[in-house]
């Protein structure tokens, strides 16, 4: 490339060098900056570099100086600081709906938002990504298609899958399509992230109810020409309350349940249902609270797992179902 052309790009390469090579703990002298520019084939005079740094500063780049035995230049404030990026990395690593491959790709991209030295701190934490992850690499495109359908007020169709054990083939775990591969047709209304999974909340016109679907188990999503149904029902729908009541988003009949809770389990109740609850003192050691839940095996397992710290007082149906589940465990 001609020398004059490279000179025109000098400011761009200077910005690139400062962003990639410097931070609060790693500055560059003017001579070091000159050497970095020369690695890109750009010659620069000291005086011109001072002027260029001033131009970048006036443009909004936070170039700071530190004086020791010489003057060093570095980038101060950035759009994201290391503690903020570490939070994002942890969210990516702990999300089951993000595959291991995509986790590594996203963390690598986050590393480009800070200097190379600070970025290495993010990459060193990748070892904790050895967690249960989805295997559906299409989930990111699924989410995008669903958002498009919602914004365009269109129904979608998709195939929905489940995992089964193939006992005829050496107990191999296989993925099979629900409804014998027949396409589901629903009106998408919202996406919900619950228990580290993405769920679609949609209106099923045939059943005339709101349903939810794991996005990582959806494939072959298509936007349909038909406009969405169920706006009247969804307008009265509370996604946050729904997510809290479903318990890991497994199905069941929604019901108001009265619970008797030991006082030292208040944190468990708040974590599950939030702090906006009406609590009634039962005695010196416990209280009662009414909550909306889905009467499902997951709800009963949650109560059982608390070891008597939470007990069901009403309705009678929930009490009987809970006792029945316990008897089944003793068989």
C-alpha positions, 0 to 999 in steps of 0.5 A, spaced: 500 500 500 502 506 498 505 511 503 500 516 503 495 511 503 497 508 510 498 515 512 491 516 512 489 510 516 494 512 521 489 515 526 485 508 525 491 504 527 493 508 532 486 507 535 487 500 534 494 500 538 491 504 544 485 499 545 488 493 544 495 494 547 494 499 553 490 499 559 491 502 566 497 497 568 500 497 561 502 504 558 506 505 551 511 510 550 511 515 544 517 511 541 513 504 543 507 507 539 512 509 533 514 501 533 507 499 533 505 503 528 511 501 524 509 494 524 503 496 520 508 499 515 506 506 518 512 511 519 510 517 524 514 523 527 514 524 535 510 531 534 505 528 529 503 523 534 502 528 539 497 531 535 494 525 533 493 523 540 490 530 541 485 528 536 483 522 538 482 525 545 477 530 542 474 525 538 472 521 545 477 516 546 479 516 554 487 516 553 491 518 559 498 519 561 502 516 567 509 519 568 515 515 571 522 516 568 518 517 562 511 518 559 506 513 558 499 513 554 494 508 556 486 507 555 482 509 561 475 508 561 472 504 556 464 502 554 465 495 559 470 494 565 473 488 567 468 486 573 462 488 568 465 483 563 466 478 568 459 478 570 457 477 562 462 471 562 459 468 568 452 469 565 454 466 558 458 460 562 452 458 566 447 458 561 445 451 559 441 454 553 448 456 550 452 451 547 459 450 549 462 452 542 458 458 542 460 460 549 467 460 547 466 464 541 462 469 545 467 470 551 472 471 545 468 476 542 468 480 549 475 479 550 476 484 544 472 489 548 478 490 553 486 490 552 489 484 550 492 483 557 485 484 560 482 480 555 487 474 558 483 474 564 477 472 561 479 467 557 483 464 563 476 463 566 473 459 561 475 452 564 468 453 568 464 452 562 464 444 563 457 444 565 451 441 562 449 445 555 444 444 550 447 441 543 442 445 539 447 450 535 440 453 532 438 456 538 440 463 536 437 463 530 431 460 533 430 466 538 431 471 532 426 468 528 421 468 534 423 475 535 421 477 528 415 473 528 413 477 535 415 484 531 411 482 525 405 480 529 405 473 525 404 466 527 410 461 527 410 453 525 416 448 528 417 441 530 418 440 537 423 434 540 424 430 546 429 425 548 428 418 549 431 412 551 432 407 545 432 400 549 432 396 542 439 400 540 443 399 546 440 404 551 442 409 546 439 416 547 435 419 541 432 425 539 425 424 537 419 429 534 413 430 538 406 429 535 410 424 530 413 430 527 407 434 525 408 441 525 406 446 531 402 452 529 402 457 535 402 465 536 408 467 539 407 473 545 414 473 549 420 469 550 422 468 557 429 466 560 427 461 566 432 456 570 437 458 565 433 456 559 429 460 554 422 459 553 417 461 548 410 463 551 405 462 546 398 462 545 395 455 542 389 457 538 386 450 538 387 449 545 385 456 546 390 457 552 397 460 553 403 454 553 410 454 553 416 451 549 423 450 550 426 454 545 432 449 544 428 443 543 424 447 537 427 446 530 425 448 523 421 454 525 417 458 520 414 465 520 407 464 517 402 469 513 397 468 519 397 474 524 397 472 531 391 470 535 390 470 543 391 478 544 385 478 549 388 473 553 395 475 553 393 482 555 391 479 562 397 475 562 403 476 567 409 473 564 413 474 571 408 471 575 407 465 570 415 464 570 415 464 578 409 459 578 411 454 573 417 451 577 422 449 572 417 451 566 414 444 567 406 443 565 400 443 570 394 446 572 395 453 575 392 453 582 393 458 589 396 454 594 396 455 602 403 454 605 405 453 612 413 455 612 418 455 618 421 462 619 428 460 617 425 458 610 423 465 608 429 466 604 427 460 600 420 463 599 422 470 597 427 467 592 422 463 589 416 467 589 419 474 590 418 479 596 411 482 594 407 477 598 402 477 604 405 473 610 400 471 616 404 469 622 402 462 624 405 462 631 412 464 634 416 459 629 412 459 622 408 463 618 403 462 612 403 464 605 398 464 599 402 463 592 400 461 585 403 455 582 403 449 577 400 443 581 406 438 577 411 433 580 416 439 580 412 443 585 411 437 589 419 435 589 420 442 591 416 442 597 419 435 599 426 437 598 425 442 603 425 437 608 418 439 612 420 446 612 414 448 607 408 444 608 401 444 604 395 446 607 390 447 602 387 446 597 385 438 599 387 436 592 394 438 593 395 435 599 392 428 597 397 429 591 403 430 595 401 424 599 400 420 593 407 422 590 410 420 597 407 413 597 409 412 590 417 413 593 416 408 598 414 403 593 
